[in-house]
Amino acid sequence: MAYRLQFTDDLPTSVRRVATEQLDGAVEQLGDGHPDDPVEAVHDARKRLKKTRSLVRLARPSMRTRDYRRENRALRDRGRALSGARDADAAIETVDALAERFAGHVPAALFEAVRAALEERAASVRAGAQDDIAEHAEALRGLRAHVDEWPVEAVDGRTLARGIARSYTRGRDAFAVADADPTTEHLHEWRKRVKDLWYQLRLLRDAWPGVLKATAGEAKALSQLLGDDHDLAVLAQAVREDPALTAGPAADGDRLLELIERRRGELLEEARTLARRLYAEPPQAFRQRVGSYVQATAAEPAAA
């Protein structure tokens, strides 16, 4: 089913159903420990864990602090165990995007030389990605089996309004920090908060599909801009730290870093423009508006 809460169900049941679907999907992607593409399988499983964590954050106001921290920590730790498997492939995609963006501005050989070095690294990562797949799948089965015990019995429309308002506020605050001081760390932290808002708007979409789907689309676009920026930052760090990436006669590390910084500046301006609209409302106004949609929908009687 789609990644969204069903207001025709009671909300605790709906929360558990979404969590179950996400974790079942992650296990399915990892298969019996031998997926066709282990890197993509791990990447998909990691995304599903992030979606599940956003769901837990949405339900957080109804949970005791220690219960929330326990569930969030379990999902976070498993996500970290899955991290890194796709980074090498993402670096190749980032170089390809740079080559397209700056086609004709610099010799194509600059990008081709770096891409060739990254492809070697990616092949090595892909060869080793299979090793821990079965362990990851078993750990995810354990998380899935625990969902029925999640302490979310008190989730209601007010809970969900408070949960998404908290994500909105945290994202708005993170934007202010990143806008004033756009370090890689600040931008990455802001991106995580944007992704939470995007996922939670998707979860609540049925409260008013026309409005919330559109807002979720804008949050997704902002998340993608910040994701592209993060990939460029990771590539720049790799270029600085690994001389082998720019060791070829056609590879000019300084020129590549210059293009990366130029593109990051473009992305930041796009992100700022979009963020000023996405975060235009004061947090209290956002909470009241979205909360009114959620509570009105949650209170509607089921169709006969």
C-alpha positions as CSV (number, residue, x, y, z in Angstrom):
1,M,0.0,0.0,0.0
2,A,1.0,3.6,-0.3
3,Y,3.1,5.3,2.4
4,R,0.3,7.1,4.2
5,L,-2.0,6.8,7.2
6,Q,-5.5,5.6,6.6
7,F,-8.0,7.7,8.5
8,T,-10.7,5.1,8.0
9,D,-8.7,2.9,10.5
10,D,-8.1,3.8,14.1
11,L,-4.9,5.7,14.1
12,P,-2.7,3.4,16.3
13,T,-3.6,0.5,13.9
14,S,-2.8,2.7,10.9
15,V,0.6,3.7,12.4
16,R,1.6,0.0,13.0
17,R,0.4,-1.0,9.5
18,V,2.6,1.6,7.8
19,A,5.6,0.5,9.9
20,T,4.9,-3.1,9.1
21,E,4.7,-2.4,5.4
22,Q,7.9,-0.5,5.4
23,L,9.9,-3.1,7.3
24,D,8.4,-6.0,5.3
25,G,9.4,-4.1,2.1
26,A,12.9,-3.7,3.4
27,V,13.2,-7.4,4.2
28,E,11.7,-8.3,0.8
29,Q,14.3,-6.1,-1.0
30,L,17.1,-7.9,0.8
31,G,15.5,-11.2,-0.2
32,D,16.9,-14.4,1.1
33,G,20.3,-12.8,1.4
34,H,21.1,-12.9,-2.3
35,P,19.3,-10.0,-4.0
36,D,20.0,-9.4,-7.7
37,D,21.6,-6.0,-6.9
38,P,22.8,-5.9,-3.3
39,V,23.8,-2.2,-3.4
40,E,20.3,-1.1,-4.5
41,A,18.7,-3.5,-2.1
42,V,20.6,-2.1,0.8
43,H,19.8,1.5,-0.4
44,D,16.1,0.8,-0.6
45,A,16.1,-0.9,2.8
46,R,17.8,2.2,4.3
47,K,15.2,4.5,2.7
48,R,12.4,2.4,4.2
49,L,14.1,2.7,7.7
50,K,14.2,6.5,7.3
51,K,10.5,6.5,6.4
52,T,9.8,4.4,9.5
53,R,11.8,6.8,11.7
54,S,9.8,9.7,10.4
55,L,6.6,7.8,11.3
56,V,7.9,7.3,14.8
57,R,8.7,11.0,15.1
58,L,5.2,11.8,13.9
59,A,3.7,9.7,16.7
60,R,6.3,10.9,19.3
61,P,4.0,13.3,21.2
62,S,1.9,10.3,22.3
63,M,4.8,8.3,23.6
64,R,6.8,8.4,26.7
65,T,10.3,9.8,26.1
66,R,12.1,6.6,27.0
67,D,9.8,4.6,24.7
68,Y,10.3,7.0,21.8
69,R,14.1,6.9,22.3
70,R,14.1,3.1,22.3
71,E,12.2,2.7,19.1
72,N,14.0,5.5,17.3
73,R,17.4,4.2,18.4
74,A,16.7,0.7,17.2
75,L,15.8,2.0,13.7
76,R,18.7,4.5,13.7
77,D,21.3,2.0,14.5
78,R,20.1,-0.5,11.9
79,G,20.1,2.4,9.3
80,R,23.7,3.2,10.2
81,A,24.7,-0.4,9.7
82,L,23.3,-0.2,6.2
83,S,24.9,3.2,5.3
84,G,27.7,3.6,2.8
85,A,26.8,0.7,0.4
86,R,25.7,3.1,-2.3
87,D,28.0,6.0,-1.8
88,A,30.4,4.9,-4.6
89,D,27.5,4.7,-7.1
90,A,26.2,8.1,-6.0
91,A,29.6,9.6,-6.6
92,I,29.5,8.4,-10.2
93,E,26.0,9.9,-10.7
94,T,27.3,13.2,-9.2
95,V,30.2,13.3,-11.7
96,D,27.8,12.6,-14.5
97,A,25.5,15.4,-13.4
98,L,28.4,17.8,-13.3
99,A,29.6,16.7,-16.7
100,E,26.1,17.5,-18.1
101,R,25.8,20.8,-16.2
102,F,29.2,22.1,-17.4
103,A,29.3,20.4,-20.9
104,G,31.4,22.6,-23.2
105,H,32.9,24.7,-20.3
106,V,35.7,22.3,-19.6
107,P,37.2,19.3,-21.5
108,A,35.1,16.1,-21.1
109,A,38.3,14.2,-20.4
110,L,38.3,15.8,-16.9
111,F,35.1,14.1,-15.9
112,E,35.9,10.9,-17.8
113,A,39.2,10.4,-15.9
114,V,37.5,10.9,-12.5
115,R,34.6,8.7,-13.4
116,A,36.9,5.9,-14.4
117,A,38.6,6.0,-11.0
118,L,35.2,6.0,-9.3
119,E,34.0,3.1,-11.3
120,E,36.9,1.0,-10.0
121,R,36.0,1.9,-6.4
122,A,32.3,1.2,-7.0
123,A,33.1,-2.3,-8.4
124,S,35.0,-3.1,-5.3
125,V,32.2,-1.9,-3.0
126,R,29.6,-3.9,-5.0
127,A,31.7,-7.0,-4.8
128,G,31.7,-6.8,-1.0
129,A,28.1,-5.5,-0.5
130,Q,26.7,-9.1,-0.5
131,D,28.6,-10.2,2.6
132,D,26.3,-8.8,5.2
133,I,22.9,-8.9,3.4
134,A,21.6,-12.0,5.3
135,E,22.5,-10.4,8.7
136,H,20.7,-7.2,7.7
137,A,17.6,-9.1,6.6
138,E,17.5,-11.0,9.9
139,A,17.9,-7.8,12.0
140,L,15.0,-6.2,10.0
141,R,12.8,-9.2,10.7
142,G,13.4,-8.6,14.3
143,L,12.4,-4.9,14.1
144,R,9.3,-6.0,12.1
145,A,8.3,-8.5,14.8
146,H,8.5,-5.8,17.4
147,V,6.1,-3.3,15.7
148,D,3.0,-4.8,17.3
149,E,4.4,-3.8,20.7
150,W,5.0,-0.2,19.7
151,P,3.5,2.0,22.5
152,V,1.3,4.1,20.1
153,E,-2.1,3.4,21.6
154,A,-2.6,7.1,22.4
155,V,-2.0,8.4,18.9
156,D,-4.9,10.7,17.7
157,G,-5.4,13.7,15.5
158,R,-3.9,16.1,18.0
159,T,-0.8,13.9,18.3
160,L,-0.2,13.9,14.6
161,A,-0.7,17.7,14.4
162,R,1.9,18.2,17.2
163,G,4.3,15.7,15.6
164,I,4.4,17.3,12.1
165,A,4.4,20.8,13.7
166,R,7.6,19.8,15.6
167,S,9.2,18.7,12.3
168,Y,8.2,21.9,10.6
169,T,9.6,24.0,13.4
170,R,12.9,22.0,13.5
171,G,13.2,22.4,9.8
172,R,12.5,26.1,9.9
173,D,15.1,26.6,12.6
174,A,17.7,24.4,10.7
175,F,17.1,26.6,7.6
176,A,17.8,29.7,9.6
177,V,21.1,28.2,10.7
178,A,22.1,26.9,7.3
179,D,21.0,30.2,5.6
180,A,23.3,32.2,7.9
181,D,26.2,29.8,7.8
182,P,25.9,27.2,5.0
183,T,28.5,24.7,6.1
184,T,28.2,21.2,4.9
185,E,27.2,20.1,8.4
186,H,24.5,22.7,8.7
187,L,23.1,21.9,5.2
188,H,23.1,18.2,5.9
189,E,21.2,18.7,9.2
190,W,18.7,20.9,7.5
191,R,18.2,18.2,4.8
192,K,17.3,15.6,7.4
193,R,14.6,17.9,8.8
194,V,13.3,18.6,5.3
195,K,13.1,14.9,4.6
196,D,11.1,14.4,7.9
197,L,8.6,17.0,6.8
198,W,8.3,15.5,3.3
199,Y,7.7,12.0,4.6
200,Q,5.2,13.2,7.3
201,L,3.2,15.2,4.8
202,R,2.9,12.1,2.7
203,L,1.7,10.2,5.7
204,L,-1.0,12.7,6.4
205,R,-1.9,13.3,2.8
206,D,-5.4,11.9,3.0
207,A,-6.4,14.6,5.5
208,W,-6.6,17.0,2.5
209,P,-4.9,15.4,-0.6
210,G,-5.0,18.5,-2.9
211,V,-3.2,20.7,-0.4
212,L,-0.9,18.3,1.4
213,K,0.2,16.5,-1.7
214,A,1.3,19.8,-3.2
215,T,3.2,20.8,-0.1
216,A,4.8,17.4,0.1
217,G,6.0,17.8,-3.5
218,E,7.7,21.1,-2.6
219,A,9.4,19.5,0.4
220,K,10.6,16.7,-1.8
221,A,12.0,19.1,-4.3
222,L,13.9,20.9,-1.5
223,S,15.1,17.6,-0.2
224,Q,16.5,16.7,-3.6
225,L,18.3,20.0,-4.0
226,L,19.9,19.5,-0.6
227,G,20.7,15.9,-1.4
228,D,22.5,16.9,-4.6
229,D,24.4,19.4,-2.6
230,H,25.4,16.8,-0.1
231,D,26.6,14.4,-2.8
232,L,28.7,17.2,-4.2
233,A,30.2,17.8,-0.7
234,V,31.0,14.1,-0.4
235,L,32.6,14.1,-3.8
236,A,34.7,17.2,-3.0
237,Q,35.9,15.5,0.2
238,A,36.9,12.4,-1.7
239,V,38.8,14.4,-4.2
240,R,40.7,16.2,-1.5
241,E,41.5,13.0,0.5
242,D,42.2,10.5,-2.3
243,P,44.9,11.6,-4.8
244,A,44.1,8.5,-6.9
245,L,40.8,10.1,-8.1
246,T,42.6,12.8,-9.9
247,A,45.9,11.1,-10.7
248,G,45.3,10.7,-14.4
249,P,46.8,13.2,-16.9
250,A,43.4,14.6,-17.8
251,A,42.2,14.9,-14.2
252,D,42.6,18.4,-12.7
253,G,41.6,18.2,-9.0
254,D,41.6,21.9,-8.5
255,R,39.4,22.6,-11.5
256,L,37.0,19.9,-10.4
257,L,36.7,21.3,-6.9
258,E,36.1,24.8,-8.4
259,L,33.2,23.4,-10.5
260,I,31.8,21.6,-7.5
261,E,31.7,24.7,-5.4
262,R,30.1,26.7,-8.3
263,R,27.4,24.1,-8.6
264,R,26.8,24.0,-4.8
265,G,26.4,27.7,-4.8
266,E,23.7,27.4,-7.5
267,L,21.9,24.7,-5.6
268,L,22.0,26.7,-2.4
269,E,20.3,29.7,-4.0
270,E,17.6,27.4,-5.5
271,A,17.1,25.8,-2.0
272,R,16.9,29.2,-0.3
273,T,14.2,30.4,-2.7
274,L,12.1,27.3,-2.2
275,A,12.6,27.2,1.5
276,R,11.3,30.8,2.0
277,R,8.0,29.6,0.6
278,L,7.9,26.3,2.3
279,Y,8.6,27.8,5.7
280,A,6.6,31.0,5.2
281,E,4.1,30.3,8.0
282,P,4.9,30.8,11.7
283,P,5.0,27.4,13.3
284,Q,1.9,27.9,15.4
285,A,-0.1,28.9,12.2
286,F,1.2,25.8,10.5
287,R,0.2,23.6,13.4
288,Q,-3.3,25.0,13.6
289,R,-3.8,24.8,9.8
290,V,-2.6,21.2,9.2
291,G,-4.0,20.1,12.6
292,S,-7.4,21.3,11.6
293,Y,-7.2,19.1,8.4
294,V,-6.1,16.1,10.4
295,Q,-8.5,16.4,13.2
296,A,-11.5,17.0,11.0
297,T,-10.6,14.0,8.8
298,A,-9.9,11.7,11.8
299,A,-13.3,12.7,13.3
300,E,-15.3,11.9,10.1
301,P,-17.5,8.8,10.5
302,A,-16.6,5.8,8.3
303,A,-18.7,5.4,5.2
304,A,-21.6,2.9,5.6
